[in-house]
């Protein structure tokens, strides 16, 4: 989670306040606590409000508008499934609120999100195929070790940066695995 904060901080010089788009429950889970601690370490205020159920279009509109009104200068989108399902709406609302946003899915940049820092999908699929092959050869699924991605990709959408009036540093763009122009 610290990487999300770091990347946004580099993309938006002078960043001091970031909205964290996650449900109330996620804010309280270790993942939510980790992003709060990462922001606190670099003296960035992480603000809500948290999303409340039902997570429908009206709730996303309410929360993102409240974040913009509270002075959020950027947005971190949590990877919970409801955010994935609503990513088009989130991108639209972030653009409307002039909030540079970072997502945990590379496809978000193809839809117009500013940045994505996400596990390498090819590596994940390769690992899944390997595990399926092991199971088909007789390995019990319970005997397979838990897998955590180790390779991540940074994707940047320069069209979105331009639309938001953000001049991304050459070093940040150079570090990207993919740049959408």
NURO-319183 format. One record per residue (C-alpha): residue in three letters; x, y, z; residue number from 0. Coordinates in steps of 0.05 Angstrom, whole numbers, plus 5000, padded with zeros to 4 digits. Example, Ala and Ser with C-alpha at 12.3 -4.5 7.8 and 13.67 -1.06 7.14 Angstrom:
<nodes>
+-----+------+------+------+-----+
!  aa !    x !    y !    z !   i !
+-----+------+------+------+-----+
! ALA ! 5246 ! 4910 ! 5156 !   0 !
! SER ! 5273 ! 4979 ! 5143 !   1 !
+-----+------+------+------+-----+
</nodes>
This chain:
<nodes>
+-----+------+------+------+-----+
!  aa !    x !    y !    z !   i !
+-----+------+------+------+-----+
! UNK ! 5000 ! 5000 ! 5000 !   0 !
! UNK ! 5059 ! 5046 ! 5011 !   1 !
! UNK ! 5074 ! 5042 ! 4937 !   2 !
! UNK ! 5007 ! 5073 ! 4920 !   3 !
! UNK ! 5021 ! 5131 ! 4966 !   4 !
! UNK ! 5092 ! 5139 ! 4938 !   5 !
! UNK ! 5069 ! 5138 ! 4865 !   6 !
! UNK ! 5014 ! 5189 ! 4877 !   7 !
! UNK ! 5062 ! 5233 ! 4916 !   8 !
! UNK ! 5110 ! 5233 ! 4857 !   9 !
! UNK ! 5053 ! 5246 ! 4807 !  10 !
! UNK ! 5023 ! 5303 ! 4846 !  11 !
! UNK ! 5078 ! 5348 ! 4876 !  12 !
! UNK ! 5058 ! 5380 ! 4942 !  13 !
! UNK ! 5007 ! 5325 ! 4955 !  14 !
! UNK ! 4981 ! 5330 ! 5026 !  15 !
! UNK ! 4911 ! 5299 ! 5026 !  16 !
! UNK ! 4889 ! 5234 ! 4993 !  17 !
! UNK ! 4821 ! 5202 ! 4991 !  18 !
! UNK ! 4819 ! 5127 ! 5003 !  19 !
! UNK ! 4761 ! 5094 ! 4967 !  20 !
! UNK ! 4742 ! 5032 ! 5007 !  21 !
! UNK ! 4684 ! 5006 ! 5048 !  22 !
! UNK ! 4681 ! 5019 ! 5123 !  23 !
! UNK ! 4700 ! 4946 ! 5136 !  24 !
! UNK ! 4763 ! 4951 ! 5092 !  25 !
! UNK ! 4785 ! 5014 ! 5128 !  26 !
! UNK ! 4789 ! 4972 ! 5191 !  27 !
! UNK ! 4823 ! 4911 ! 5161 !  28 !
! UNK ! 4899 ! 4904 ! 5159 !  29 !
! UNK ! 4900 ! 4930 ! 5087 !  30 !
! UNK ! 4864 ! 4993 ! 5107 !  31 !
! UNK ! 4908 ! 5003 ! 5168 !  32 !
! UNK ! 4970 ! 4993 ! 5124 !  33 !
! UNK ! 4950 ! 5048 ! 5075 !  34 !
! UNK ! 4934 ! 5094 ! 5134 !  35 !
! UNK ! 5003 ! 5081 ! 5164 !  36 !
! UNK ! 5038 ! 5090 ! 5097 !  37 !
! UNK ! 5005 ! 5158 ! 5088 !  38 !
! UNK ! 5020 ! 5178 ! 5160 !  39 !
! UNK ! 5094 ! 5160 ! 5151 !  40 !
! UNK ! 5101 ! 5211 ! 5095 !  41 !
! UNK ! 5056 ! 5263 ! 5128 !  42 !
! UNK ! 4998 ! 5255 ! 5081 !  43 !
! UNK ! 4927 ! 5259 ! 5108 !  44 !
! UNK ! 4885 ! 5200 ! 5086 !  45 !
! UNK ! 4812 ! 5218 ! 5085 !  46 !
! UNK ! 4744 ! 5185 ! 5074 !  47 !
! UNK ! 4688 ! 5180 ! 5085 !  48 !
! UNK ! 4687 ! 5104 ! 5078 !  49 !
! UNK ! 4637 ! 5074 ! 5030 !  50 !
! UNK ! 4574 ! 5047 ! 5064 !  51 !
! UNK ! 4530 ! 4991 ! 5038 !  52 !
! UNK ! 4495 ! 4986 ! 4991 !  53 !
! UNK ! 4554 ! 5003 ! 4946 !  54 !
! UNK ! 4513 ! 5031 ! 4889 !  55 !
! UNK ! 4524 ! 5090 ! 4842 !  56 !
! UNK ! 4492 ! 5139 ! 4891 !  57 !
! UNK ! 4541 ! 5118 ! 4946 !  58 !
! UNK ! 4601 ! 5126 ! 4901 !  59 !
! UNK ! 4577 ! 5195 ! 4880 !  60 !
! UNK ! 4566 ! 5215 ! 4952 !  61 !
! UNK ! 4634 ! 5191 ! 4977 !  62 !
! UNK ! 4677 ! 5218 ! 4919 !  63 !
! UNK ! 4641 ! 5285 ! 4921 !  64 !
! UNK ! 4653 ! 5288 ! 4997 !  65 !
! UNK ! 4727 ! 5273 ! 4987 !  66 !
! UNK ! 4735 ! 5327 ! 4935 !  67 !
! UNK ! 4697 ! 5377 ! 4979 !  68 !
! UNK ! 4742 ! 5358 ! 5038 !  69 !
! UNK ! 4804 ! 5376 ! 4999 !  70 !
! UNK ! 4828 ! 5310 ! 4971 !  71 !
! UNK ! 4881 ! 5322 ! 4919 !  72 !
! UNK ! 4884 ! 5250 ! 4894 !  73 !
! UNK ! 4849 ! 5183 ! 4903 !  74 !
! UNK ! 4872 ! 5113 ! 4921 !  75 !
! UNK ! 4822 ! 5061 ! 4898 !  76 !
! UNK ! 4821 ! 4998 ! 4940 !  77 !
! UNK ! 4819 ! 4931 ! 4904 !  78 !
! UNK ! 4754 ! 4906 ! 4935 !  79 !
! UNK ! 4707 ! 4872 ! 4884 !  80 !
! UNK ! 4654 ! 4926 ! 4886 !  81 !
! UNK ! 4705 ! 4979 ! 4865 !  82 !
! UNK ! 4725 ! 4935 ! 4807 !  83 !
! UNK ! 4652 ! 4928 ! 4786 !  84 !
! UNK ! 4644 ! 5004 ! 4790 !  85 !
! UNK ! 4711 ! 5025 ! 4761 !  86 !
! UNK ! 4681 ! 5061 ! 4701 !  87 !
! UNK ! 4638 ! 5103 ! 4748 !  88 !
! UNK ! 4697 ! 5115 ! 4794 !  89 !
! UNK ! 4740 ! 5139 ! 4736 !  90 !
! UNK ! 4684 ! 5185 ! 4712 !  91 !
! UNK ! 4674 ! 5214 ! 4782 !  92 !
! UNK ! 4749 ! 5222 ! 4794 !  93 !
! UNK ! 4755 ! 5260 ! 4729 !  94 !
! UNK ! 4695 ! 5304 ! 4746 !  95 !
! UNK ! 4725 ! 5319 ! 4815 !  96 !
! UNK ! 4794 ! 5331 ! 4783 !  97 !
! UNK ! 4824 ! 5275 ! 4827 !  98 !
! UNK ! 4884 ! 5238 ! 4800 !  99 !
! UNK ! 4871 ! 5166 ! 4818 ! 100 !
! UNK ! 4913 ! 5103 ! 4825 ! 101 !
! UNK ! 4880 ! 5035 ! 4815 ! 102 !
! UNK ! 4900 ! 4963 ! 4830 ! 103 !
! UNK ! 4879 ! 4939 ! 4760 ! 104 !
! UNK ! 4919 ! 4955 ! 4697 ! 105 !
! UNK ! 4855 ! 4957 ! 4656 ! 106 !
! UNK ! 4832 ! 5018 ! 4694 ! 107 !
! UNK ! 4883 ! 5060 ! 4655 ! 108 !
! UNK ! 4854 ! 5035 ! 4590 ! 109 !
! UNK ! 4787 ! 5061 ! 4614 ! 110 !
! UNK ! 4815 ! 5129 ! 4631 ! 111 !
! UNK ! 4845 ! 5122 ! 4701 ! 112 !
! UNK ! 4911 ! 5159 ! 4712 ! 113 !
! UNK ! 4954 ! 5104 ! 4741 ! 114 !
! UNK ! 4952 ! 5031 ! 4759 ! 115 !
! UNK ! 5000 ! 4992 ! 4801 ! 116 !
! UNK ! 4980 ! 4919 ! 4795 ! 117 !
! UNK ! 5005 ! 4848 ! 4796 ! 118 !
! UNK ! 5031 ! 4823 ! 4729 ! 119 !
! UNK ! 4971 ! 4786 ! 4700 ! 120 !
! UNK ! 5013 ! 4741 ! 4656 ! 121 !
! UNK ! 5053 ! 4717 ! 4716 ! 122 !
! UNK ! 4989 ! 4703 ! 4755 ! 123 !
! UNK ! 4959 ! 4663 ! 4698 ! 124 !
! UNK ! 5024 ! 4624 ! 4689 ! 125 !
! UNK ! 5023 ! 4607 ! 4763 ! 126 !
! UNK ! 4949 ! 4586 ! 4761 ! 127 !
! UNK ! 4963 ! 4541 ! 4701 ! 128 !
! UNK ! 5022 ! 4510 ! 4738 ! 129 !
! UNK ! 4978 ! 4496 ! 4799 ! 130 !
! UNK ! 4923 ! 4465 ! 4756 ! 131 !
! UNK ! 4975 ! 4420 ! 4723 ! 132 !
! UNK ! 5000 ! 4398 ! 4792 ! 133 !
! UNK ! 4929 ! 4382 ! 4815 ! 134 !
! UNK ! 4915 ! 4343 ! 4751 ! 135 !
! UNK ! 4979 ! 4303 ! 4765 ! 136 !
! UNK ! 4951 ! 4284 ! 4834 ! 137 !
! UNK ! 4975 ! 4338 ! 4881 ! 138 !
! UNK ! 4923 ! 4355 ! 4933 ! 139 !
! UNK ! 4903 ! 4429 ! 4929 ! 140 !
! UNK ! 4914 ! 4434 ! 5004 ! 141 !
! UNK ! 4988 ! 4416 ! 4993 ! 142 !
! UNK ! 5000 ! 4474 ! 4945 ! 143 !
! UNK ! 5033 ! 4534 ! 4977 ! 144 !
! UNK ! 4996 ! 4600 ! 4981 ! 145 !
! UNK ! 5017 ! 4644 ! 4923 ! 146 !
! UNK ! 5029 ! 4718 ! 4929 ! 147 !
! UNK ! 5047 ! 4758 ! 4866 ! 148 !
! UNK ! 5119 ! 4783 ! 4864 ! 149 !
! UNK ! 5120 ! 4821 ! 4799 ! 150 !
! UNK ! 5080 ! 4886 ! 4793 ! 151 !
! UNK ! 5069 ! 4933 ! 4734 ! 152 !
! UNK ! 5061 ! 5008 ! 4733 ! 153 !
! UNK ! 5015 ! 5034 ! 4679 ! 154 !
! UNK ! 5006 ! 5108 ! 4666 ! 155 !
! UNK ! 4954 ! 5143 ! 4622 ! 156 !
! UNK ! 4985 ! 5207 ! 4595 ! 157 !
! UNK ! 4919 ! 5229 ! 4563 ! 158 !
! UNK ! 4887 ! 5230 ! 4632 ! 159 !
! UNK ! 4946 ! 5267 ! 4662 ! 160 !
! UNK ! 4940 ! 5320 ! 4608 ! 161 !
! UNK ! 4864 ! 5325 ! 4619 ! 162 !
! UNK ! 4877 ! 5335 ! 4694 ! 163 !
! UNK ! 4931 ! 5386 ! 4680 ! 164 !
! UNK ! 4985 ! 5343 ! 4712 ! 165 !
! UNK ! 5056 ! 5344 ! 4686 ! 166 !
! UNK ! 5085 ! 5277 ! 4705 ! 167 !
! UNK ! 5160 ! 5274 ! 4717 ! 168 !
! UNK ! 5203 ! 5241 ! 4664 ! 169 !
! UNK ! 5230 ! 5193 ! 4716 ! 170 !
! UNK ! 5160 ! 5169 ! 4735 ! 171 !
! UNK ! 5140 ! 5159 ! 4662 ! 172 !
! UNK ! 5206 ! 5123 ! 4649 ! 173 !
! UNK ! 5192 ! 5074 ! 4706 ! 174 !
! UNK ! 5124 ! 5055 ! 4677 ! 175 !
! UNK ! 5118 ! 4986 ! 4645 ! 176 !
! UNK ! 5065 ! 5014 ! 4598 ! 177 !
! UNK ! 5047 ! 5085 ! 4579 ! 178 !
! UNK ! 4981 ! 5101 ! 4546 ! 179 !
! UNK ! 4987 ! 5163 ! 4502 ! 180 !
+-----+------+------+------+-----+
</nodes>
